[in-house]
Amino acid sequence: MTDNVLSVRDLDVTFRANQTKKWPWSAPGKVHAVNGVTFDLAAGHTIGIVGESGCGKSSLIRAIAGLTPVASGEVWLDGAQIDYANRADMHRLRQSMQMIFQDPIASLNPRMTIREIVAEPLIYFRPDMDAAARRSAAEQMLDRVGFTSSQFNRFPHEFSGGQCQRIGIARAIVAEPKILLCDEPVSALDVSIQAQVINLLKDIQAEMGLALVFVAHDLGIVRHISDEILVMYMGGMMEQAPAGALIAKPLHPYTQALLSAVPIPDPRIQITPQVLEGDLPSPMALPPGCLFQSRCPKRIERCANVRPAHLTTGNRAVTCHLAERVEV
């Protein structure tokens, strides 16, 4: 695992469900948010995690960052397993893994200037720096993401959503992390601003050699920034492959449905999005067979009762009975 800056092994995340119990001694229900997710991430690379809302994407990266308890599984950073109960490990984890959040405005302290916001992580991670050094470092980062010195003393409410996300990026990289965990960082932005933020992230990644975990529900956005794509459904891994291979030849029916919904900016090309019918299974009682069976247009008889194996060949993996009949 030493070749990868981040390794996740069979990660499970469950939440206690608030429900009325049949008997006082009945065990509380559990919501299965993440089920057996495994992947590796090298420095300078990006893995995109895509799926519908509620598929477990955000729960996964919050568990990796130690913000959500892990039911089982392992997280490795630079070849060492992270012990979330150890305060020293948590300090290293916080500096090595920084997050960029979905709502850029809500993630910033409205009572602090943007210079104070960007400098704040250095108080915790760089106690050797004095106030002047922190101030200088914050200004350099703000300048890097496109702000001028006349804007450093302004407050977050004076900026647009795209500018606030740039402030969040500056705050995340000022501590010189190794990994950025991006929790749908462009979903709240206009399309034109989304492209600017993605290009900024790619430029910073190239300069600093950062690894990125990029979460989104739009496969069209994910494919432009990712080296590898992981498709999730109901907390499980449906398909995992290099971005180019997955876009060119999606093997799982769920990936095919997501790809059909990506708009193509060419009026001469007409693609009818594939509508998925059927009901979602309950995350408190996952089906014994395939997680996608209730909505899959290609399901076969064994999908109802037999959980498909996670087939891996080379650098591709897919969890589907139909994939057993094709070359992965």
JORA-V332891 format. One record per pair of residues at least 4 apart in sequence whose C-alpha atoms are under 6 Angstrom apart, sorted by the first residue. I is the first residue (numbers start at 0). J is the second residue. D is the distance in whole Angstrom. If there is no record, write none. Layout:
i:j:d
I:J:D
I:J:D
//
This chain:
i:j:d
0:78:5
1:77:6
1:78:4
3:40:5
3:41:4
4:41:5
4:42:6
4:76:6
4:77:5
5:39:6
5:40:5
5:75:6
5:76:5
6:38:6
6:39:4
6:74:6
6:75:5
7:37:5
7:38:5
7:73:6
7:74:5
8:37:5
8:72:6
8:73:5
9:35:4
9:36:5
9:37:5
9:72:5
10:35:5
10:36:5
10:71:6
10:72:4
11:33:5
11:34:5
11:35:5
11:70:5
11:71:5
12:32:5
12:33:5
12:69:5
12:70:5
13:30:5
13:31:5
13:32:5
14:29:6
14:30:5
15:29:5
16:28:5
16:29:5
29:283:5
30:282:5
30:283:5
31:282:5
32:55:5
32:234:5
33:55:6
33:234:4
34:234:5
34:235:5
42:209:6
42:210:5
43:208:4
43:209:5
43:210:5
44:210:5
45:210:6
45:211:5
45:212:6
45:225:5
45:226:5
46:212:5
46:225:5
46:226:6
46:227:5
46:228:6
47:213:5
47:214:6
47:221:6
47:225:5
47:228:5
48:214:5
48:228:6
48:229:5
48:230:6
49:215:5
49:216:5
49:230:5
50:216:5
50:230:6
50:231:5
51:216:5
54:232:5
54:233:5
54:234:5
55:234:5
61:66:5
61:67:5
62:66:6
62:67:5
74:80:6
74:81:6
75:79:5
75:80:4
75:81:6
88:92:6
92:96:6
94:176:6
95:176:4
95:177:5
96:176:6
96:178:5
96:179:6
97:171:5
97:179:5
98:179:6
98:180:5
98:181:6
99:181:5
100:182:5
100:184:6
101:182:6
101:183:5
101:184:5
103:163:5
103:164:5
104:163:6
109:155:6
111:115:6
112:152:5
112:153:5
112:154:5
113:151:6
113:154:6
114:137:6
114:151:5
115:119:6
117:137:5
117:170:4
118:133:6
118:137:5
121:125:5
122:126:6
128:132:6
140:169:5
141:146:5
142:146:5
158:162:6
169:173:6
177:209:5
178:209:6
178:210:5
178:211:6
179:211:5
180:212:5
181:212:6
181:213:5
181:214:6
182:214:5
183:214:5
183:215:5
185:193:5
188:193:6
200:204:6
203:207:6
204:208:5
204:209:5
219:261:6
221:225:6
222:242:6
226:241:6
226:242:5
227:240:6
227:241:4
227:242:5
228:239:6
228:240:6
228:242:5
229:238:6
229:239:4
230:237:6
230:238:5
231:235:5
231:236:5
231:237:6
237:317:6
237:318:5
238:316:6
238:317:4
239:315:6
239:316:5
240:245:6
240:315:5
244:248:6
245:249:5
249:254:6
249:255:6
256:273:5
259:272:5
259:273:6
260:272:5
275:294:6
276:294:5
277:293:6
277:294:5
287:304:5
288:302:5
288:303:5
288:304:4
288:305:4
288:306:4
289:302:5
289:306:5
291:295:6
301:305:6
307:318:6
307:319:5
307:320:5
308:318:6
309:317:6
309:318:4
310:316:5
310:317:5
311:315:6
311:316:4
312:327:6
//
